[in-house]
Amino acid sequence: GQSVRFSEKDVRPMGRNASGVRGMKLKGEDRVVEMDVIRDPKGSVIAVTGLGLGKNTPLEEYRLQTRGGSGVKVAQLTAKTGTLVGACVLEEGATGELLLVSKLGQMLRINIAEIPARGRVTQGVYIMRFKEKGDHVASISFVPKDPNEMLEGEGEEEAEETTEE
């Protein structure tokens, strides 16, 4: 349940065959579940745990660090919450839905405006409840209302091709 926020300038350019640099120090059975680029420092992070709890936390609660550290807590993880399954960085004012998929195939689409704002070191609130015992969130994905929110520049090539015809 940790995260590290660092400047991309801390990662030097390397060749394709290079092994890279350490982004985050992991402990024990920890693993990286998500990585994202911050385009708007006034945005927020939506985090979801395996047992269906989620929250929306302002990015300003995640201090800038150097790469390679063990990070700061994203959520208070307990037996009630399960492990951290995923997170996504949203720009301020972003609109759309969060799609959650469970291990046993249950799906939920929830408007991101319905996910409550909570502090960084809290558990969050239930945003998905399961029909079958033993099920858990397997994956999350942000579906923007406006397709232009995905990434700047996406779709520009198609527009240029259309005008040339």
ZIQUI-V208645 format. One record per residue. N is the residue number from 1. RES is the residue in one small letter. PSI is psi in whole degrees, -180 to 180 (999 if undefined). OMEGA is omega as a letter, one per 30 degrees, with the letter a starting at -180 (999 if undefined). NEAR is the number of other C-alpha atoms within 12 Angstrom. Layout:
# ZIQUI-V208645
n & res & psi & omega & near
N & RES & PSI & OMEGA & NEAR
N & RES & PSI & OMEGA & NEAR
This chain:
# ZIQUI-V208645
n & res & psi & omega & near
1 & g & 30 & a & 35
2 & q & 159 & l & 32
3 & s & 151 & l & 40
4 & v & 128 & l & 32
5 & r & 118 & l & 32
6 & f & 161 & a & 26
7 & s & 141 & l & 20
8 & e & -18 & l & 19
9 & k & -17 & l & 9
10 & d & -8 & a & 17
11 & v & 113 & a & 16
12 & r & 150 & l & 15
13 & p & 142 & a & 13
14 & m & 165 & l & 10
15 & g & 168 & a & 9
16 & r & -33 & a & 7
17 & n & -5 & a & 7
18 & a & 152 & a & 9
19 & s & -11 & l & 11
20 & g & -170 & l & 15
21 & v & 160 & l & 16
22 & r & 127 & l & 18
23 & g & -38 & a & 26
24 & m & 140 & l & 27
25 & k & 123 & a & 21
26 & l & 149 & l & 19
27 & k & 143 & l & 13
28 & g & -121 & a & 7
29 & e & 9 & a & 9
30 & d & 152 & l & 16
31 & r & 157 & l & 20
32 & v & 128 & l & 24
33 & v & -19 & a & 24
34 & e & 152 & l & 25
35 & m & 141 & l & 20
36 & d & 163 & l & 24
37 & v & 134 & l & 23
38 & i & 116 & l & 25
39 & r & -22 & a & 20
40 & d & 106 & a & 19
41 & p & -11 & l & 21
42 & k & 8 & a & 19
43 & g & -159 & a & 25
44 & s & 169 & l & 36
45 & v & 127 & l & 42
46 & i & 126 & l & 45
47 & a & 140 & a & 55
48 & v & 137 & l & 48
49 & t & 166 & a & 41
50 & g & -30 & a & 39
51 & l & 20 & l & 35
52 & g & 10 & l & 40
53 & l & 145 & a & 38
54 & g & 166 & l & 45
55 & k & 163 & l & 39
56 & n & 115 & a & 38
57 & t & 133 & l & 35
58 & p & 140 & l & 30
59 & l & -27 & a & 32
60 & e & -17 & l & 19
61 & e & -9 & l & 25
62 & y & 103 & a & 28
63 & r & 152 & l & 19
64 & l & 132 & a & 20
65 & q & -177 & l & 19
66 & t & 155 & a & 22
67 & r & 157 & l & 22
68 & g & -2 & l & 20
69 & g & 175 & l & 19
70 & s & -11 & l & 25
71 & g & -170 & l & 25
72 & v & 158 & a & 23
73 & k & 137 & l & 23
74 & v & -37 & a & 41
75 & a & 156 & l & 38
76 & q & 104 & a & 28
77 & l & 132 & l & 26
78 & t & -178 & l & 18
79 & a & -28 & l & 13
80 & k & -32 & a & 18
81 & t & -34 & a & 30
82 & g & -170 & a & 27
83 & t & 165 & l & 32
84 & l & 126 & a & 40
85 & v & -39 & a & 36
86 & g & 168 & l & 39
87 & a & 157 & l & 37
88 & c & 144 & l & 39
89 & v & 128 & l & 37
90 & l & 145 & l & 36
91 & e & 155 & l & 29
92 & e & 131 & l & 22
93 & g & 6 & l & 18
94 & a & 145 & l & 29
95 & t & 150 & l & 24
96 & g & -161 & a & 25
97 & e & 154 & l & 24
98 & l & 128 & l & 36
99 & l & 124 & l & 29
100 & l & 135 & l & 38
101 & v & 131 & a & 30
102 & s & 165 & l & 29
103 & k & -36 & a & 22
104 & l & 13 & l & 17
105 & g & 4 & l & 16
106 & q & 139 & l & 22
107 & m & 149 & l & 25
108 & l & 132 & l & 25
109 & r & 126 & a & 23
110 & i & 135 & l & 26
111 & n & 133 & a & 23
112 & i & -22 & l & 36
113 & a & -20 & l & 23
114 & e & -8 & l & 19
115 & i & 116 & a & 29
116 & p & 150 & l & 26
117 & a & 132 & l & 25
118 & r & 159 & l & 25
119 & g & 164 & a & 26
120 & r & -41 & a & 30
121 & v & 53 & l & 24
122 & t & 169 & a & 25
123 & q & -30 & a & 35
124 & g & -169 & a & 34
125 & v & 159 & l & 27
126 & y & 123 & l & 24
127 & i & -14 & l & 34
128 & m & 129 & l & 32
129 & r & 149 & a & 25
130 & f & 144 & l & 24
131 & k & -33 & a & 16
132 & e & 139 & l & 13
133 & k & 140 & l & 11
134 & g & -7 & l & 15
135 & d & 159 & l & 21
136 & h & 162 & l & 32
137 & v & 130 & l & 37
138 & a & -33 & a & 28
139 & s & 150 & l & 30
140 & i & 156 & l & 35
141 & s & 140 & l & 30
142 & f & 129 & l & 33
143 & v & 104 & a & 23
144 & p & 148 & l & 26
145 & k & -40 & l & 18
146 & d & 116 & a & 15
147 & p & -21 & l & 16
148 & n & -11 & l & 16
149 & e & -17 & a & 23
150 & m & -73 & l & 23
151 & l & 141 & l & 17
152 & e & 138 & l & 12
153 & g & -20 & l & 13
154 & e & 134 & l & 13
155 & g & -9 & a & 15
156 & e & -36 & a & 13
157 & e & -41 & l & 12
158 & e & -41 & l & 12
159 & a & -40 & l & 12
160 & e & -42 & l & 12
161 & e & -39 & a & 10
162 & t & -39 & a & 10
163 & t & -23 & l & 9
164 & e & -26 & a & 8
165 & e & 999 & 999 & 7
